[in-house]
Amino acid sequence: MSDTAVNVQAMIVPKPEFVQDVEREMLAMVQASRQEEGCLKYDLLKEEAEGGVRYHVQERYRDMTAVQAHRDSEHYKAYRAKAGDWFAAAPVVVVLKDVDVRQA
C-alpha cells in the first residue's frame, strides 16, 4: 500500500422517495467516518437540480490502508446494507491521487 494521501469522490443519486433517508444516513456516515484514524476529510454536499437530488461525498485519507479501513468499518458496511435499494443508480466512486493539491 502507498503512503500517499488518497482522495475519494462519490456521487450518490437516491430515488426520490428515499432522499430524506439517504441524507439522514449519510450524515451519520459523515460523523462516524470523521472519527476514523486515517480519515483526513469527509464532506457531504448536496446538488439540487431539475432531475432530482444528487449527493457528492469528498473524502481524503492518509493512505490506501486508511481507505480500506473505512471500507471495512462497521458503519460503512451497515450503511451499504441498509441503503442498497435507495439508489436510482449505483454510486459512482472515483479514487484520485494528489498531483498538485494545496493543503488547507
Backbone hydrogen bonds in HBPLUS format (Angstrom, degrees):
<---DONOR---> <-ACCEPTOR-->    atom                        ^
c    i                          cat <-CA-CA->   ^        H-A-AA   ^      H-
h    n   atom  resd res      DA  || num        DHA   H-A  angle D-A-AA Bond
n    s   type  num  typ     dist DA aas  dist angle  dist       angle   num
A0006-VAL N   A0061-TYR O   2.98 MM  55  5.23 158.3  2.03 139.9 147.0     1
A0061-TYR N   A0006-VAL O   2.77 MM  55  5.23 165.2  1.79 158.7 164.0     2
A0007-ASN N   A0096-LEU O   2.88 MM  89  4.98 174.5  1.88 162.2 160.5     3
A0096-LEU N   A0007-ASN O   2.72 MM  89  4.98 169.7  1.73 149.8 153.5     4
A0008-VAL N   A0059-GLU O   2.95 MM  51  4.95 159.9  1.99 126.2 131.5     5
A0059-GLU N   A0008-VAL O   2.81 MM  51  4.95 162.9  1.84 161.6 163.3     6
A0009-GLN N   A0094-VAL O   2.89 MM  85  5.27 163.9  1.92 154.6 160.0     7
A0094-VAL N   A0009-GLN O   2.81 MM  85  5.27 160.7  1.85 156.0 162.8     8
A0010-ALA N   A0057-VAL O   2.97 MM  47  5.05 157.2  2.03 141.5 148.3     9
A0057-VAL N   A0010-ALA O   2.83 MM  47  5.05 160.1  1.87 146.8 152.3    10
A0011-MET N   A0092-VAL O   2.81 MM  81  5.15 148.5  1.91 142.4 153.0    11
A0092-VAL N   A0011-MET O   3.03 MM  81  5.15 157.6  2.08 146.8 150.4    12
A0012-ILE N   A0055-TYR O   2.75 MM  43  5.02 164.6  1.77 150.3 155.7    13
A0055-TYR N   A0012-ILE O   2.80 MM  43  5.02 170.5  1.81 154.5 157.2    14
A0088-ALA N   A0013-VAL O   2.72 MM  75  5.67 166.2  1.73 153.9 158.8    15
A0015-LYS N   A0086-TRP O   2.80 MM  71  5.81 165.8  1.82 154.0 154.0    16
A0018-PHE N   A0015-LYS O   2.82 MM   3  5.38 161.2  1.85 123.9 130.5    17
A0022-VAL N   A0018-PHE O   2.88 MM   4  6.07 167.8  1.89 163.3 165.8    18
A0023-GLU N   A0019-VAL O   2.97 MM   4  6.19 167.5  1.98 154.3 158.0    19
A0024-ARG N   A0020-GLN O   2.97 MM   4  6.06 164.1  1.99 146.1 150.8    20
A0025-GLU N   A0021-ASP O   2.98 MM   4  6.16 167.9  2.00 152.7 156.0    21
A0026-MET N   A0022-VAL O   2.78 MM   4  5.88 153.9  1.85 151.2 159.3    22
A0027-LEU N   A0023-GLU O   2.93 MM   4  6.07 154.4  1.99 149.2 155.1    23
A0028-ALA N   A0024-ARG O   3.25 MM   4  6.57 148.5  2.35 140.4 148.4    24
A0029-MET N   A0025-GLU O   2.96 MM   4  6.27 148.4  2.06 140.9 150.2    25
A0030-VAL N   A0026-MET O   2.84 MM   4  6.14 151.5  1.92 150.2 157.6    26
A0031-GLN N   A0027-LEU O   3.24 MM   4  6.50 165.6  2.26 145.6 147.4    27
A0032-ALA N   A0028-ALA O   3.04 MM   4  6.30 166.8  2.06 153.1 156.6    28
A0033-SER N   A0029-MET O   2.78 MM   4  5.74 165.4  1.80 153.4 158.4    29
A0034-ARG N   A0030-VAL O   2.99 MM   4  6.06 157.6  2.04 151.5 156.7    30
A0035-GLN N   A0032-ALA O   3.13 MM   3  5.41 149.0  2.23 104.2 113.5    31
A0036-GLU N   A0033-SER O   3.02 MM   3  5.34 159.9  2.06 111.3 117.8    32
A0039-CYS N   A0036-GLU O   3.20 MM   3  5.35 161.6  2.24 109.5 115.1    33
A0062-ARG N   A0038-GLY O   2.80 MM  24  5.14 154.8  1.87 150.0 158.1    34
A0040-LEU N   A0060-ARG O   2.68 MM  20  5.23 156.4  1.74 147.2 152.6    35
A0041-LYS N   A0060-ARG O   3.11 MM  19  4.79 142.3  2.26 139.1 134.1    36
A0060-ARG N   A0041-LYS O   2.89 MM  19  4.79 149.3  1.99 136.7 132.1    37
A0043-ASP N   A0058-GLN O   2.87 MM  15  5.16 166.9  1.89 147.3 151.0    38
A0058-GLN N   A0043-ASP O   2.91 MM  15  5.16 159.0  1.96 145.3 152.3    39
A0045-LEU N   A0056-HIS O   2.79 MM  11  5.04 160.0  1.83 157.3 162.1    40
A0056-HIS N   A0045-LEU O   2.84 MM  11  5.04 163.4  1.86 140.3 145.4    41
A0047-GLU N   A0054-ARG O   2.72 MM   7  5.06 165.8  1.74 167.5 169.0    42
A0054-ARG N   A0047-GLU O   2.88 MM   7  5.06 156.7  1.94 147.0 153.8    43
A0049-ALA N   A0052-GLY O   2.94 MM   3  5.32 168.7  1.96 155.8 159.1    44
A0052-GLY N   A0049-ALA O   2.94 MM   3  5.32 163.6  1.96 115.4 120.8    45
A0066-ALA N   A0063-ASP O   3.11 MM   3  5.40 124.8  2.43 102.5 115.1    46
A0067-VAL N   A0063-ASP O   3.20 MM   4  6.62 147.7  2.31 142.4 151.8    47
A0068-GLN N   A0064-MET O   2.94 MM   4  6.20 162.8  1.97 149.8 153.3    48
A0069-ALA N   A0065-THR O   2.92 MM   4  6.17 150.7  2.00 142.3 151.1    49
A0070-HIS N   A0066-ALA O   2.97 MM   4  6.20 149.0  2.07 142.5 150.1    50
A0071-ARG N   A0067-VAL O   2.99 MM   4  6.36 160.2  2.03 150.9 155.9    51
A0072-ASP N   A0068-GLN O   2.89 MM   4  6.08 136.2  2.08 143.4 155.8    52
A0073-SER N   A0070-HIS O   3.09 MM   3  5.13 155.1  2.16 102.9 110.7    53
A0077-LYS N   A0073-SER O   3.08 MM   4  6.34 168.9  2.09 153.8 156.8    54
A0078-ALA N   A0074-GLU O   2.89 MM   4  5.98 160.5  1.93 150.2 155.9    55
A0079-TYR N   A0075-HIS O   3.04 MM   4  6.09 156.8  2.10 138.4 144.7    56
A0080-ARG N   A0076-TYR O   2.98 MM   4  6.22 169.9  1.99 155.6 157.9    57
A0081-ALA N   A0077-LYS O   3.00 MM   4  6.15 158.3  2.05 147.7 153.7    58
A0082-LYS N   A0078-ALA O   3.01 MM   4  6.13 154.1  2.08 145.9 152.9    59
A0083-ALA N   A0079-TYR O   2.82 MM   4  5.87 164.8  1.85 161.5 165.3    60
A0086-TRP N   A0083-ALA O   2.85 MM   3  5.18 157.8  1.90 120.1 127.6    61
